[in-house]
Amino acid sequence: MSVYSKVYKQGTETLLAACDENVLGKTFEEGEVYLNVKESFYKGDTTDPTELKKRLKRATISNLVGEISVNTALKMKLANKKDVLYVEGVPHLQVIKMM
């Protein structure tokens, strides 16, 4: 399974949107939490784990959905497991690097 990632730049900020291919285009709901994995936001390049790590290092903000995407950030110690939100069992993580 691959990961889609898309990089957005705004001034000094670099936003990385990444999701596993199996969740792209899907919507998940659990209680009041609603997660829409829009193709227009997440679908960029097909990215392997090595490239995803490079992009995560450069990003100041990351928005990640799916096991591969989220676990890559966790292995890099960009966040802790307790920071992961699960919606219908799908992991979602947002990381903001404070400089």
C-alpha positions in Angstrom: 0.0 0.0 0.0 1.3 3.4 -0.8 0.8 6.9 0.7 -0.4 10.0 -1.1 1.2 13.3 0.0 0.8 16.9 -1.1 2.9 19.9 0.1 1.5 23.4 0.5 3.6 26.4 1.1 2.4 29.7 2.6 5.0 32.2 3.6 7.4 30.4 6.0 5.0 27.5 6.7 5.1 24.2 4.9 2.0 22.0 5.3 2.2 18.4 4.5 -1.1 16.5 3.8 -0.5 12.7 3.7 -2.9 9.7 3.7 -2.8 6.0 3.0 -4.2 5.1 -0.3 -7.0 3.0 1.2 -8.6 6.0 3.0 -8.3 8.5 0.2 -11.7 9.9 -0.8 -13.5 8.4 2.2 -15.4 10.0 5.1 -15.4 8.7 8.6 -17.8 9.6 11.4 -17.8 8.7 15.1 -20.1 10.7 17.4 -19.5 14.3 16.7 -16.2 13.7 15.0 -16.2 13.9 11.2 -13.1 13.2 9.1 -13.3 13.7 5.3 -10.2 12.6 3.5 -10.7 14.7 0.4 -8.8 13.9 -2.8 -8.5 17.6 -3.5 -6.5 18.1 -0.2 -4.6 14.9 0.2 -4.0 13.4 -3.3 -0.6 14.5 -4.5 2.4 12.4 -5.3 2.5 8.7 -4.5 5.1 8.6 -1.8 7.3 5.8 -0.4 8.2 5.8 3.3 11.7 7.2 2.7 10.2 10.2 0.8 7.5 10.6 3.4 10.1 10.9 6.1 11.9 13.6 4.2 8.7 15.6 3.7 7.8 15.2 7.4 11.2 16.6 8.4 10.6 19.7 6.2 7.0 20.3 7.2 6.1 22.8 9.8 2.5 21.4 9.9 1.5 17.9 9.0 -2.0 16.5 8.6 -1.9 12.6 8.4 -4.5 9.9 8.0 -4.0 6.2 8.0 -1.8 3.6 9.6 1.3 4.1 7.4 1.2 7.8 7.4 0.6 8.2 11.2 3.0 5.4 12.2 5.8 7.0 10.2 5.4 10.2 12.2 5.3 8.3 15.4 8.5 6.3 14.6 10.2 9.7 13.9 9.0 10.8 17.4 7.1 13.8 16.0 4.2 12.9 18.3 3.1 10.4 20.9 0.5 7.6 20.5 -1.8 9.5 22.9 -1.9 12.3 20.3 -3.6 10.1 17.7 -7.3 10.5 17.2 -9.1 7.4 15.9 -12.3 7.9 13.9 -14.0 4.6 13.0 -10.7 2.9 13.8 -8.8 5.1 11.3 -5.8 7.0 12.8 -5.6 10.8 12.3 -2.7 12.9 13.5 -1.9 16.6 13.2 1.6 17.8 14.0 2.7 21.4 14.4 6.3 22.2 14.9 6.9 25.1 17.2 10.1 27.1 16.4 
